[in-house]
């Protein structure tokens, strides 16, 4: 939001400089992000003075040039070569002196320098109006009033507007400050706390009167809940033309391009008082005005020449023939003010904020009017702003007020009542503020004090303060005006130590995240909104389970995701397209579902692996990532969290071409594997992608609450190897189970470290090389004990599997 300091001073007289004022506004919560200078003419005509042409002679070496001597008030006339046909002795003219910076139409600067033109010295430039930025004409030099004194700065002659503009980062809750009046209100309260007592000056409308009653336009509000208050008046005999300089300067200072005097007044009052207005060409209104909704599908062309399809909940300003304006949002193409307009119907209203917000979002329109209406404007200022605008239109466009004000107030917006407890103020702020100071602050904010007691104050909050409806809101108002910097703080730091459960979600996320990060994974955060069509990539995802947005920003962000897979593949495709194909990603996120029982959210941890295992290096050839590498990462998570006795089962999800599920009992903790090529093709991915979907909620329930530990044994472990020749149909699981059954206490680990099939082996046979680790926690094993155990293992392998030693 932009606030002109000159404009602000019309409401509040202060001699503070812009730097002091900006600091105070920031302390009040209206953060000034930058202060910019504004000049109605770029450069401010600095270096331009009034000159008196003493002589004017033809240039000896150029037919179209003249050599002049000009008095610029320094006591010594200067010589200036000029090419204008209308320059003559005796004229008063604007002269750009040496060193003056001028600007062309594109805003590019150039500096006036001493030089020679066709052999004649020139010590300045006599200027045309377009060269000074005062107009478009370049037919000749400007000829000024003969009464002007040579040497007078041109900035004084042309009354250049110099202003400073505050760029305020306004928070959405401060609807009351979205105008110069609202900002001045806060500034007055802040100045009062700094010992400066000033009056808030509001524009007078006492001169408003009905000149004649010749153009009455009836209004009917058919949707009172959407338009609680609607005011209007007609003005006839106006002349639409460019606005006077003062009005154009005010609008230009805050970044608004002037259009014509009527539209400019509506924009001026909008930023002056915070009340949006709209002017209709009265000649284009057919019969009565109706404030109502229309049938869904009705076509309407707005001012930007775009045909829009109306929704059944859009509030429209209509006449007997149809819609003329989207209420509070945007005007229509065929009802606005043009250069031929001679009479207008001026509208000032209070529209339902929710209705305006929905309509603006629905049609993707964001105007100054909708910005204010959807946040909540002052419902009590409607008629006052209308009178203010009507008087200004009469001032700049002429005309007469030709009707009484129509004021339909169907539902008054009441003020709020709040009781403020003094003890609560002290408790929240942490410092006792004098009661008189509290009352002074509240009164300066237009909050009425209805009752005073030892316990607190009974207050009435103005309706326009939509952000102040509770006691805590009032305390916040007191604190921001009193000043956060005035609150003392202790040098002592107090901290509360509490016993947090070991298995809190955020702690476990940090543990797992740190582990994955150390393994080369990067955490990603994808948007929970996605494309509804993604569910077609999996038969397990149902359209009826989609959670859809009522007012989506776009079709690509219209649905809450049912799976984290597709947003992850979007990220992978984005990276691959930018030459980053070796990826390890993980995400903690939620999926969203609409079931018959209601809406549900489920938390997941997803992992993605694609590309090569390692970076390209001449000493270490690249190898693609494989399933078993990915499986190790997944199992490592459960190992780190202390989850044991995990069993594998067939994968249920249809997004995998091959994969497995891991779980405990009847609960699957994770499904992982290789993503189907048909799904990858949809995202333009041509390389293999491994994906794991971990049910994080199930993981949290599975993690053991108690930590079990055992002392590290001080007795050595022993390793013995066996090379077994077995049938090809025998699996490693069979060997593992037989070994565990044979020796349950001393056999600590079994490892398959080599598998061989090929030459020198009988047909149908394969060779397994296994290592067996033995250890006794109470004593050192003897050779006799070791040999006995290995003999039992060999015998059982031979008996049950038909194995033999190689």
NORZIUR-V316353 format. One record per backbone hydrogen bond with DSSP energy under -0.5 kcal/mol. NH is the residue of the N-H (numbers start at 1). CO is the residue of the C=O. Records with the same first field share a line. If there is no record, write none. Layout:
NH=CO, CO
This chain:
3=166
5=164
8=4
9=5
10=7
11=8
12=8
14=12
21=17
22=18
23=19
24=20
25=21
26=22
27=23
28=24
29=26
30=25
31=29
33=31, 167
34=167
36=34, 165
38=163
40=161
44=41
46=43
48=45
49=47, 95
50=152
51=93
52=71
53=51, 91
54=52, 69
55=69
57=67
59=65
62=59
65=62
66=82
67=57
68=66, 80
69=55
70=78
71=52
72=70
77=75
78=70
80=68
82=66, 80
87=84
90=53
91=88
93=51, 91
94=142
95=49
96=125
97=47, 95
98=123
99=112
100=97
102=100, 110
103=131
104=108
107=104
110=102
112=100
115=122
117=120
118=116
120=117
122=115
123=79
125=96
127=94, 125
130=137
132=128
133=129
134=129
135=129
142=127
144=92, 142
148=145
151=50
152=149
154=48
156=153
157=153
158=154
160=155
162=160
163=38, 161
165=36
166=3
167=34, 165
168=1, 166
169=31
170=168
174=171
175=173
177=174
178=175
179=177
180=271
181=272
183=179
184=180
185=181
186=182
187=183
188=184
189=185
190=186
191=187
192=188
193=189
194=190, 191
195=192
196=191
197=195
198=196
201=11, 199
202=200
208=205
211=209, 401
212=401
214=212
215=402
217=215
218=216
220=289
222=220, 291
223=291
226=223
227=223
229=350
230=408
231=348
232=406
233=346
235=344
236=400
237=342
238=342
239=397
240=341
241=239
248=244
249=245
250=246
251=247
252=248
253=249
254=250, 251
255=252
256=251
261=241
264=260
265=261
266=262
267=263
268=264
269=265
270=266
271=267
272=268
273=269
274=269, 270
275=269
276=274
278=347
280=278, 345
281=335
282=280, 343
283=343
284=281
285=282
286=284
287=285
289=218
290=318
291=220
292=290, 316
294=314
297=310
298=295
300=308
302=300, 306
303=331
305=302
308=300, 306
310=298, 308
314=311
316=292
317=325
318=290, 316
319=322
320=286
324=317
325=317
326=330
327=315, 325
329=326
330=326
332=324
333=301
335=332
336=332
341=338
344=235
345=280
346=233, 344
347=278, 345
348=231
349=276
350=229
352=226
356=352
357=353
358=354
359=355
360=356
361=357
362=358
363=359
364=361
365=360
371=367
372=368
373=369
374=370
375=372
376=372
379=377
381=378
385=381
386=382
387=383
388=384
389=385
390=386
391=387
392=388
393=389
394=390
395=391
396=392
397=393
398=394
400=236
402=234, 400
406=232
407=405
408=230
409=407
410=228, 408
411=228
414=412
416=461
418=459
420=418, 457
421=419
422=420, 455
423=455
425=421
426=422
427=423
428=424
429=425
430=426
433=431
438=434
439=435
440=436
441=437
442=438
443=439
444=440
445=441, 442
446=443
447=442
448=446, 460
450=448, 458
451=458
453=456
457=420
458=451
459=418, 457
460=448
461=416
465=462
466=464
468=465
469=467
474=470
475=471
476=472
477=473
478=474
479=475
480=476
481=477
482=478
483=479
486=483
487=484
488=486
494=492
497=495
498=496
500=498
504=501
508=504
509=505
510=506
511=507
512=508
513=509
514=510
515=511
516=512
517=513
518=514
519=515, 516
520=517
521=516
522=584
524=586
530=559
532=555
534=531
535=532
536=533
537=534
538=535
541=538
545=542
546=543
547=560
548=546
549=558
553=557
557=554
558=530, 555
559=530
560=547
561=528
568=564
569=565
570=566
571=567
572=568
573=569
574=570
575=571
576=572
577=573
578=575
579=576
580=575
583=581, 610
585=608
586=522
587=606
589=587, 604
591=602
592=561
593=600
594=545
595=593, 598
598=595
600=593
602=591
604=589
605=694
606=587
607=692
608=585
609=690
610=583
611=688
613=623
617=620
620=617
625=611
630=626
631=627
632=628
633=629
634=630
635=631
636=632
637=633, 634
638=634
639=635
640=636
641=637
642=639
643=638
644=642
647=663
649=661
651=659
656=653
657=674
658=674
660=672
661=649
662=670
663=647
664=667
667=664
668=666
669=662
670=662
671=693
672=660
673=691
674=658
675=689
676=655
680=676
681=677
682=678
683=679, 680
684=681
685=680
686=684
690=609
691=673
692=607
693=671
694=605, 692
695=669, 693
696=603, 694
697=603
699=695
700=696
701=697
702=698
703=699
708=706
718=774
720=772
722=770
724=722, 768
725=804
726=724, 766
728=764
730=727
735=731
736=732
737=733
738=734
739=735
740=736
741=737
742=738
743=739
748=746, 773
749=773
751=771
753=751, 769
754=769
756=767
761=758
765=762
766=726
767=756
768=724
769=754
770=722, 768
771=751
772=720
773=749
774=718, 772
775=746
786=782
787=783
788=784
789=785
790=786
791=787
792=788
793=789
794=790
795=791
796=792
797=793
798=794
799=795
800=796
801=797
802=798
803=797
804=725
806=723
